[in-house]
Amino acid sequence: MIHLEQWLVAAAYALACAHYLSVFRTAKTHGPLRSGQLGALAAALHLGYLCHLGFVMGRLPVTGVFAALTTCAWLFAVVYLILEWRLREASLGLFILPFILILHVLSNLFLDLDRQLPPVLLAEVVFEIHVIILLLAYSAFAISFIASLFYLLLAREIHQKSPGLFYRRLPSLAFFDTLSNRGVNIGLVFLTLGVAFGVYEGFKLAEQFLQWDLKYLAVTLTWVIYALHLLGRLALGWQGRRAAVISVLGFGTLLFSFIVVSASLSQVHHFR
Amino acid sequence: MPLRVYHTLLPADISPGQSHHTLAAKAEDWTVWRKEFNCEELLLVVSSERLELYLAGENSTGRAPHSASQSPAQEQEILLRFLRHQNLIAAGQRPALQLTLGKEAATRFFRSALGWLPDGRCDYRQAGALRQAHQQAQQTGMSGPIMNHLYTRALWLSEKVRLDSAFYQPSPSVATAIIEIAGKIFGELQNCTTLLVGANAEAQATARALDETQAGRLFYLPRISPEEEQLTQAVPALAPMHTANGVWEPAADLIVLFETSPLPWHEPRFLQKLMQQRHNAPMLLVDLASSPAPPQPWEKIYNLYRFARADLNRVTAQQAQARAEVLQEIEDWIAGEVASFYRWLQSTERFHFGAMVGRSHALQHVFEWIARLARTDITVLIQGESGTGKELVAKAVHEASGRAQRPFVVVNCGAIPESLLESELFGHVRGAFTGAIQNKKGLFEEANSGTIFLDEIGELPAALQVKLLRFLQENEIKRVGSNQTLKLEVRVIAASNRDLHGMVTAGKFRSDLYYRLNVVQIDLPPLRERVEDIALLAQHFLRKFAAKMRKPGRTLAPAALQKLQTYDWPGNVRELENVIERAVALSLEPEIGLAELPENVLPEIARAGSEAARASLKEMEKGYILDTLKYCGGNYDEAARVLGIGRTTLWRKLKEYQQNESEAGREEEKHEA
């Protein structure tokens, strides 16, 4: 049942992706449905699935890398749909929805419901808060990442003076710049908060968790890169291309820390 | 051809400056011009650039306008006379007027409504001319259902075009390309500071375009060009750029070079200095001065976007292509509108309104008035001869209004005895008079929140006229014998076949009530004045009664129709309805000829008319009996009762017919043998 649900959600996201793509290619928005509505439908299905998953697991589906991954995908979808609605600009969806789809499919493939967390972690609400806050931070960074990617694509087309599809469909460089910067600002706040909660919890369970770990290194690196992004903008007047490149870099590190480190390299910070 | 247009682009020596006022003042001549033009509706569109005269309508003789009697050349002459009469052109002037007919004329109408000029320019300001023309035509009664239909569709289309398409955006040029690229970089241009270097014609056009798009602050570099003065005159918002400590204040986001200047625009060091001044925020530099492109290839500077003329041309070309697509789309929309307009024009549906049927100009006007009045709760007075359908008008008003689901109460003031009328209309309380054994609601109360139709209002006794007036003014009634006033919300529609105005002057009808009722007056013309409706009405009734009497496929012979059209119709539509009902009942053949029409409809010629059309009494009797039998579904008792003869008589007659037929059959067989 739960497997049927998770693939149904994936199918809904895929449908929304296809709609975003067709709108992007033809610029015809006069259909019976808007892409955002399809996206919202998929997110609603996703919420249902998450509730069911939480019920099966007996707690919020943020424990375990792959349960967290699908929750992250959902949070991301919600954040994006709110943004789309507020900014009245749907061109980003073309890149963001496939990204959500990939996260969700990854979660579908590797989700293991039988694996349990150490009971000492399960007793703490702080742990769940820690994870959710970090997931929100990741969503904000992901938005920033995609906005930066669009920035670079559009800047390239303008530089080459060959107005192509991106040039015609996308809003302005200034729009992506602002969006990317906001993503970084919000993401940085949540990342700092999330790490603080993590450290607090680590101190409480000191004997087990406060060991040196690759995950900590990766997170610190991510934090430093995004802090640099903020600092560069505020102090050195970085804008446009440079800021976009750093945002992309930061997100690369983040992906590395989230998926690769968590799944294979990390010894201690592992949901075991 | 129901629609045609004469049009021309105005030469410089014709100035239609004050023409609109002249036109309105001379509205009373309209009936004369209508005859001259041989059309029903006329719309004169005059703008600063063009002149268009739309003529529409099947005219009252049923002859197509622009028929053989009037050649285009003759019509042109009338047209020129008309224009001279309207003081639009002077006596000697003869602008070359082009004539366009049919669908193309309708296309021109829609284009005109969009402000799409024949030379390809799209100007929203030009669209106003048609609006103004229509307003005037409405005031002077020159427009009619066809023009109004066209106009409402055109309004709808122009709103759609304005909201859903890029039709009114300026046509592609250097300026639009610059604005587009700047928009792609800076987003909204309100916060974008622009510096123009040079002041040639291109610079002036660009400055104007930037000013119109509300593109932030505009500066020019002083002492570069001899045309500087023209530039600042063209766009007063332009300010000279100041230099402070060797840098410009403020820093420009967009710099456009129109003419060569002593500044080293291609030197990286200079540009880098510029970029540093603005903390490396993105900047757009458009170079239109050096052509061909600068000798050394531009090296990349972080966040600096540079465009040469050739690059700009590529953007313009793309815009032109997009523009062509937009125009094509609009053309398709217009073609769709024109097609649906013609469908509407050719359908008979537009001759129906509620239960009313009519294609005559007069009745179409009535339909339109009903549509326009219905939504308001205004009091309507309907005047027309007996049988013209006054109640149908009232019913149509009621049904087209927001009260359609509410009661519609009909009161024939002439049919109720005077002594009862008051209690009928306003109700009474118990004991108000002998026999008033309980409270009774009046018809006004029954009609509350709906409509009351007061037919034969001229028959209303004087005392009740006062009470009705009181209701119309205060919306209050008192039941007979009661002191309590009741607040009601009833729409009043009154009708009379008598000349109420004459009654007022004769002192038989209260003048204050008359003026209170006569907020809007709808005059229903008698049937003899709208001959073109007779065929349509006859057709309508024919279908109605044929279905009712189960005689499908009945048609009217041309000769019979002609008789109907020449008849005087004192009883108007009601009489026509009865004539057709009778004819259908009598008819044996699918085609209804003169034989089935009553004597009084046929003038003396019919009596001397063709013998072939007349049947012998015996034949008539046979046909009628057989038909009645069919009508009664083969029920002998019923048929005998309807025919007013005994069952046995019927039986005997039927047997006789059978015998005759079999004899005739045998005779035919003999012949064939």
Interface residues (C-beta under 8 A of the other chain):
Chain A: L154 I158 H159 K161 S162 P163 Y167 L170 P171 S172 L173 A174 F175 G237 W238 Q239 G240 R241 R242
Chain B: I181 G183 K184 I185 F186 G187 E188 H279 N280 A281 P282 K300 Y302 N303 Y305 F307 D311 R314 V315 Q318
